Amino acid sequence: MQILSARHVKSEESLRLGVESGWYSTKVSGTFVTGPHITQEDCLSKIAELNPPPAKKKFVAG
């Protein structure tokens, strides 16, 4: 599982990077994975979809 985070790219930086401004999910290395998303919530929702939380294991007493 890769760790993704939400990153906002503003207009000035978007020109330099050659991408649209908006929210992007990024790897730790800074590589864009998804986006642009209109809101941070949309971006975080996509991150949760790609990296669902690990399933809780049931404890079985032996």
C-alpha positions as CSV (number, residue, x, y, z in Angstrom):
1,M,0.0,0.0,0.0
2,Q,1.3,3.4,-0.9
3,I,0.9,6.4,1.3
4,L,-1.0,9.2,-0.5
5,S,-1.6,12.8,0.6
6,A,-3.6,15.7,-0.6
7,R,-1.8,18.7,-2.1
8,H,-3.1,21.9,-3.4
9,V,-1.5,23.4,-6.5
10,K,-2.1,27.1,-6.9
11,S,-2.3,29.0,-10.2
12,E,1.4,30.2,-10.1
13,E,2.7,26.7,-9.5
14,S,0.4,25.1,-12.0
15,L,2.0,27.2,-14.8
16,R,5.4,26.1,-13.7
17,L,4.4,22.4,-13.5
18,G,2.2,22.4,-16.6
19,V,-0.9,21.2,-14.8
20,E,-4.2,22.7,-13.9
21,S,-4.6,24.2,-10.5
22,G,-6.5,22.2,-8.0
23,W,-6.2,19.4,-5.4
24,Y,-4.0,16.4,-6.3
25,S,-3.3,13.1,-4.5
26,T,0.4,12.6,-4.4
27,K,2.9,9.9,-3.4
28,V,5.5,10.6,-0.8
29,S,7.9,11.3,-3.7
30,G,5.7,14.1,-4.9
31,T,4.4,12.3,-8.0
32,F,0.8,13.1,-8.8
33,V,-1.5,10.1,-8.7
34,T,-5.0,11.7,-9.3
35,G,-6.4,15.1,-9.9
36,P,-7.1,17.8,-10.3
37,H,-10.0,17.7,-7.8
38,I,-12.2,20.7,-7.2
39,T,-12.1,20.4,-3.4
40,Q,-9.8,18.9,-0.7
41,E,-12.7,16.7,0.3
42,D,-13.0,15.2,-3.2
43,C,-9.3,14.5,-3.2
44,L,-9.4,12.9,0.2
45,S,-12.4,10.8,-0.9
46,K,-10.4,9.5,-3.9
47,I,-7.4,8.7,-1.6
48,A,-9.7,6.7,0.7
49,E,-11.0,4.9,-2.3
50,L,-7.5,4.0,-3.5
51,N,-6.2,3.2,0.0
52,P,-9.0,1.8,2.1
53,P,-8.3,1.5,5.8
54,P,-7.0,-2.0,6.7
55,A,-9.7,-4.4,7.8
56,K,-9.8,-5.0,11.5
57,K,-8.8,-8.5,12.5
58,K,-11.0,-10.4,14.9
59,F,-9.2,-11.6,18.0
60,V,-9.9,-15.2,18.6
61,A,-9.1,-16.4,22.2
62,G,-7.3,-19.7,22.1
